[in-house]
Amino acid sequence: MYVFYRKSSRYSQNKALLRVTNDILISSDTGNLNILILLDLTAAFDTINHSILLSRLQTIYNITGTALSWFTSYLTDRHQFIHIDNCKSDSALLTQGVPQGSVLGPLLFILYILPLGQIIRRHGLQFHCFADDIQLYLSTKTINPVTHSTLTNCISEIKSWLKLNYLQLNCNKTEIILIGPKTLTNANSSLTLSIDGTPVSFSSHLRNLGIIFNQTLSYEHHIKTPSHLRNIARLRPSLTPQSAEILIHAFVTSRLDYCNSLLYGSPSKLLNRLQYIQNSAARLLTHTSSRDHITPTMFFLSLSQSSSRLVDACVQALKVQHCPIQASTPEAAKACALPQTWTLSVGKVNL
């Protein structure tokens, strides 16, 4: 499975991560070990070659005539300068890159690197690209010399292709993690992967599109991150209710809600921790004592239980399963919605 995502309302980080975790969890359920590699590109949007991009728009995507002329006009003869107060720098001509912060920027980047998928498929790896965030993952029973050679050759070929296309792979910031049963991850945790002569050790956890993954996909490290409550509590006596609400939403509740559909099905211990953080935020905002019951406060703030928030998030993220699949539905969501037959063994009873 290979998917290119661009940043938009229909192609969100949540859907991209749901697809990756869905693939990994299905593989882990069969007892496989999953190797997840996050490639880091240096200033990816700033080094796109205009001639190569325009050539691909014409030859691969059959964009010609007025449309191609429009893209040529959009990309070429652009200038930039720095303006601070009353000081303005000289104007400089931009000979490469796509406009930062533009709607077309991520889309043009995806079109630019689309041929990269042929290299990854040839080596038998799965991958997802969300704008310039490239994820490779491989499912295997064990890491043997063949597996190691496959990964090394694939990344080496990727780096060569990127160099030919004026992109640079940052080996020092590329991260690798093993995900799967603890027996397999513990047995292989000391291994390293060489990327163009640079040894890269397997991480115990890493940040993937803002979500912290660990070797069991339990998200324990991610749920620990909303520790900003203590800092806000120190400032609370000096804050107005409106200011406190803004800070709590910015640093706490927004993190609890970000891609929270991934947390559905987590153990009660982790869900209780989520609820505790939410309760603490409500107490801090309303000056509610720890001795007082939190339910009236939650009702006053119109806050639902964390478990209900996760269910709502899952319904929104996976509603494609209950609706007709349309042409506009992302391919990754379609794949997750395909009916599958499961055989789970619990003791001596097959379900």
C-alpha positions in Angstrom: 0.0 0.0 0.0 1.4 3.4 -0.9 -0.4 6.7 -0.4 0.5 10.3 -1.0 -1.3 12.8 1.2 -1.5 16.5 0.9 -2.7 18.8 3.7 -6.4 19.6 3.3 -9.7 19.2 5.1 -10.1 15.7 3.6 -6.5 14.6 3.9 -5.8 15.2 7.5 -3.0 14.0 9.8 -5.6 11.9 11.6 -6.5 9.9 8.5 -2.9 9.5 7.6 -2.0 8.1 11.0 -5.1 5.9 11.2 -4.0 4.2 8.0 -0.4 3.7 9.2 -1.5 2.4 12.6 -4.2 0.2 11.0 -1.6 -1.5 8.8 0.9 -1.9 11.7 -1.7 -3.3 14.1 -3.0 -5.8 11.6 0.5 -7.0 11.0 1.3 -7.1 14.8 -1.8 -9.2 15.4 -0.2 -11.9 13.2 2.9 -11.9 15.3 5.0 -9.8 12.9 7.6 -7.2 13.7 7.1 -3.8 12.0 9.9 -1.4 11.2 8.8 2.2 10.9 11.2 4.7 9.4 10.5 8.5 9.4 12.6 10.2 6.7 13.5 13.8 7.3 14.1 16.1 4.3 16.0 19.3 4.7 14.1 22.4 3.5 12.1 20.3 1.1 9.7 22.9 -0.2 12.6 25.4 -0.8 14.7 23.2 -3.1 12.1 22.1 -5.7 13.6 22.5 -9.2 11.1 24.5 -11.3 12.2 22.9 -14.6 11.8 19.4 -13.3 8.4 20.1 -11.7 7.0 21.7 -14.9 8.4 18.8 -17.0 6.6 16.3 -14.7 3.4 18.3 -14.8 3.5 18.0 -18.6 4.8 14.4 -19.1 3.3 12.5 -16.2 0.1 14.4 -15.4 -0.6 15.7 -19.0 -0.9 19.3 -18.0 -0.4 21.4 -21.1 -1.4 24.6 -22.8 -2.9 27.4 -20.8 -2.8 25.3 -17.5 0.9 24.7 -17.9 1.5 28.3 -18.8 -0.3 29.3 -15.6 1.9 27.1 -13.5 5.0 28.4 -15.2 3.9 32.0 -14.5 3.0 31.0 -10.9 6.5 29.5 -10.2 8.9 31.7 -12.1 9.9 35.3 -11.7 9.1 35.4 -8.0 11.0 37.7 -5.6 11.4 37.9 -1.9 12.6 40.4 0.6 12.7 41.0 4.4 10.8 43.9 5.9 11.3 44.8 9.6 9.8 48.0 10.9 11.0 50.7 8.5 13.9 48.6 7.1 13.6 46.6 3.9 16.2 44.4 2.3 17.1 44.1 -1.4 14.8 42.0 -3.5 16.1 38.5 -4.4 15.0 36.3 -7.3 13.6 32.9 -6.3 15.0 30.3 -8.8 13.7 27.2 -6.9 11.1 26.1 -4.4 7.3 26.6 -4.0 5.6 29.4 -2.1 5.6 28.6 1.6 2.1 28.7 3.2 0.3 28.5 -0.1 -2.5 26.0 -0.8 -0.7 24.7 -3.9 2.7 24.3 -2.1 2.1 20.8 -0.6 0.2 19.6 -3.7 3.0 20.6 -6.0 5.5 18.9 -3.7 3.6 15.7 -3.8 3.4 15.8 -7.6 7.2 16.5 -7.6 8.1 13.4 -5.6 5.5 11.0 -6.9 8.0 9.0 -8.9 9.7 8.2 -5.6 6.9 5.7 -5.0 8.3 3.4 -7.8 11.6 3.0 -5.9 9.9 2.1 -2.6 7.5 -0.3 -4.2 10.3 -2.1 -6.0 11.9 -2.9 -2.6 8.6 -4.2 -1.2 8.1 -1.5 1.4 4.8 0.3 2.3 4.8 4.0 2.7 2.8 7.1 3.3 3.7 10.7 2.4 1.9 13.5 4.1 3.3 16.6 2.4 7.0 16.4 3.1 6.7 13.8 5.9 7.7 10.4 4.4 7.1 7.2 6.4 8.3 3.8 5.3 7.3 0.6 7.1 8.1 -3.0 6.6 6.5 -6.1 8.2 8.7 -9.1 8.9 9.0 -12.1 11.2 12.5 -11.2 12.2 15.3 -8.8 11.2 17.7 -11.0 9.2 20.5 -10.0 6.8 18.0 -9.9 3.9 15.7 -7.5 5.7 18.6 -5.3 6.7 19.9 -5.3 3.1 16.4 -4.5 1.7 16.1 -1.4 4.0 19.6 -0.2 3.4 19.4 -0.5 -0.4 15.9 1.1 -0.4 17.0 4.1 1.6 20.3 4.4 -0.3 18.4 4.5 -3.6 15.9 7.0 -2.2 18.8 9.3 -1.1 20.3 9.1 -4.6 17.0 9.9 -6.2 16.4 12.9 -3.9 19.9 14.2 -4.7 19.2 14.0 -8.4 16.0 16.0 -7.8 17.7 18.7 -5.7 16.3 17.3 -2.4 18.4 16.3 0.6 17.8 13.5 3.1 18.9 14.4 6.6 20.3 11.1 7.9 21.0 12.6 11.4 17.3 13.4 11.9 15.9 10.2 10.3 14.3 8.0 13.0 13.5 4.3 13.2 11.3 2.4 15.6 10.4 -1.3 16.0 6.7 -1.9 16.7 5.2 -5.3 17.6 5.1 -8.0 20.3 7.5 -7.2 23.2 9.4 -10.4 22.8 10.4 -9.4 19.2 11.1 -5.7 19.9 13.2 -6.5 23.0 15.2 -9.1 21.1 16.0 -6.6 18.3 16.2 -3.3 20.1 20.0 -3.2 20.1 20.2 -3.4 16.3 21.2 -0.4 14.1 20.6 0.5 10.5 23.2 2.1 8.3 22.0 5.0 6.1 24.7 6.0 3.7 27.4 5.2 6.3 25.5 6.9 9.2 24.4 4.4 11.8 20.9 5.0 13.0 19.8 3.3 16.2 16.2 2.1 16.9 14.3 4.5 19.1 12.1 3.5 22.0 9.6 6.2 21.0 9.4 9.0 18.4 7.1 11.8 17.3 5.1 11.0 14.1 3.0 13.9 12.8 2.6 15.2 16.4 1.7 11.9 18.0 4.3 10.0 20.1 4.6 6.4 19.0 6.2 3.7 21.2 7.1 0.1 20.5 3.7 -1.2 21.5 1.5 1.7 20.1 0.1 2.2 23.6 0.6 6.0 23.4 1.8 6.2 27.0 4.4 8.8 26.2 2.0 10.8 24.2 -0.6 11.0 27.0 2.1 12.2 29.4 2.8 15.3 27.3 0.1 17.6 28.6 2.2 18.7 31.5 1.6 22.4 30.8 -1.1 22.4 33.4 1.4 22.9 36.2 2.9 25.9 34.4 -0.6 27.4 33.8 -1.4 26.7 37.5 1.5 28.9 38.6 0.2 31.7 36.4 -3.5 31.2 37.2 -3.7 33.9 40.0 -2.5 36.5 37.5 -4.8 35.4 34.7 -8.4 36.4 33.9 -10.8 33.5 33.2 -10.7 34.3 29.5 -6.9 34.2 29.4 -6.8 31.0 31.4 -9.3 29.4 29.0 -7.2 30.4 26.0 -4.0 28.9 27.5 -5.8 25.6 28.6 -7.3 25.2 25.2 -4.0 26.0 23.4 -1.7 23.8 25.5 -3.9 21.0 27.0 -7.3 20.3 25.5 -6.2 20.8 21.9 -3.5 18.1 22.5 -6.1 15.8 24.1 -8.3 16.1 21.0 -5.6 16.0 18.3 -5.8 12.7 16.5 -7.5 11.2 19.6 -9.3 8.6 17.5 -6.0 6.7 17.7 -6.5 6.3 21.5 -9.8 4.5 21.1 -9.5 1.0 22.6 -6.6 2.0 25.0 -6.4 0.3 28.4 -8.5 1.8 31.2 -5.3 3.0 32.9 -4.5 5.3 30.1 -8.1 6.5 29.6 -8.3 7.3 33.3 -5.2 9.4 32.9 -6.8 11.3 30.0 -9.9 11.9 32.2 -7.7 13.0 35.1 -6.0 15.6 32.9 -9.3 16.9 31.6 -10.7 17.1 35.2 -7.6 18.9 36.4 -8.0 21.5 33.5 -11.6 22.0 34.5 -10.7 22.5 38.1 -8.0 24.9 37.3 -10.2 27.0 35.0 -13.1 27.3 37.5 -11.1 27.3 40.8 -12.9 24.1 41.8 -11.4 22.4 44.9 -10.1 18.9 44.6 -12.6 17.9 47.4 -15.6 19.0 45.3 -17.2 16.7 42.8 -16.2 17.4 39.2 -19.4 16.4 37.5 -21.2 19.7 38.0 -18.2 21.6 36.8 -17.9 19.4 33.7 -21.7 20.0 33.0 -21.2 23.7 33.5 -18.4 23.8 31.0 -20.3 21.5 28.6 -17.4 19.0 28.6 -18.1 15.3 27.9 -16.1 12.4 29.4 -12.9 11.6 27.7 -14.2 8.2 26.6 -17.2 9.8 24.9 -14.8 12.2 23.1 -12.8 9.3 21.8 -16.0 7.6 20.5 -17.1 10.8 18.8 -13.7 11.1 17.2 -13.7 7.6 15.9 -17.2 8.0 14.4 -16.1 11.1 12.6 -12.8 9.6 11.4 -14.3 6.3 10.3 -17.8 7.3 9.2 -16.8 6.2 5.7 -17.6 2.7 7.0 -21.2 3.6 7.4 -21.6 5.8 4.3 -21.3 5.0 0.5 -17.7 5.3 -0.6 -17.4 8.2 -2.9 -14.8 9.2 -5.5 -13.6 12.0 -3.2 -13.0 9.5 -0.3 -9.2 9.2 0.3 -7.8 5.8 -0.8 -6.4 5.2 2.7 -9.9 5.6 4.2 -11.3 3.3 1.5 -8.8 0.6 2.4 -9.7 0.8 6.1 -13.4 0.5 5.2 -13.0 -2.8 3.3 -14.8 -5.7 5.0 -12.4 -8.2 6.6 -12.8 -11.6 8.2 -11.1 -12.0 11.6 -10.3 -15.2 13.5 -9.4 -14.5 17.1 -8.4 -17.3 19.5 -9.3 -16.8 23.1 -8.2 -19.8 25.1 -9.8 -22.7 23.3 -12.7 -20.7 21.8 -12.5 -19.3 18.3 -14.4 -16.1 17.6 
